[in-house]
Amino acid sequence: MKYEGQRTDGTHAMNGTIYLENRSDDIQCSYDAAGTTMVDFFADGKSWPEFAKGGKSPYMD
C-alpha cells in the first residue's frame, strides 16, 4: 500500500496490490478526512463501500 495524499473532497487515498490465491489485483482504499475510517474500497473494477464499512468481503462469494 502507498499513501497517495488527500483528495479535493477531503478523503485520503491509499493504493496497492492485493494478492489472492491465484492472481493479484490493484486496489484503492479511501479514508475519511481525519484519516481514521475507511469509507470506500475499490477492487475488480468496482467500488465496495459496504466492505469498507465492515461488511462482507467482495471475495467471499
C-alpha positions in Angstrom: 0.0 0.0 0.0 1.1 3.5 -0.7 -0.4 6.8 0.6 -1.3 8.9 -2.4 -2.4 12.1 -0.5 -5.5 13.9 0.3 -8.1 14.5 -2.4 -10.0 17.7 -3.1 -13.1 16.1 -1.4 -11.0 15.8 1.8 -10.7 12.0 1.7 -7.3 10.3 1.8 -6.2 7.8 -0.9 -4.2 4.6 -0.5 -3.3 2.4 -3.5 -1.8 -1.0 -3.6 -2.0 -4.6 -4.7 -4.0 -7.5 -3.1 -2.6 -11.0 -3.6 -5.2 -13.7 -3.8 -4.6 -17.5 -4.2 -4.1 -17.5 -8.0 -4.0 -13.8 -9.0 -3.4 -10.3 -7.9 -5.4 -7.1 -8.4 -4.8 -3.4 -7.9 -6.9 -1.9 -5.1 -7.7 1.5 -3.7 -8.9 2.5 -0.3 -10.4 5.8 0.7 -10.3 7.2 4.2 -12.3 10.0 5.8 -10.8 13.5 6.2 -9.4 12.6 9.6 -7.7 9.5 8.1 -9.1 7.2 10.7 -12.0 5.4 9.0 -12.1 3.6 5.7 -15.0 4.8 3.6 -14.6 3.0 0.3 -12.7 0.1 -1.1 -12.2 -0.3 -4.9 -11.2 -3.7 -6.5 -12.1 -5.8 -9.5 -13.2 -2.6 -11.3 -15.8 -1.5 -8.9 -16.5 0.1 -5.6 -17.2 -2.0 -2.4 -18.3 0.6 0.2 -20.1 -2.0 2.4 -16.8 -3.9 2.7 -15.0 -0.7 3.7 -17.6 -0.2 6.5 -17.1 -3.7 7.9 -19.4 -5.6 5.7 -18.9 -8.8 3.7 -15.7 -9.2 1.7 -16.2 -9.0 -2.1 -14.1 -12.1 -2.3 -16.2 -14.4 0.0 -18.8 -15.4 -2.7 
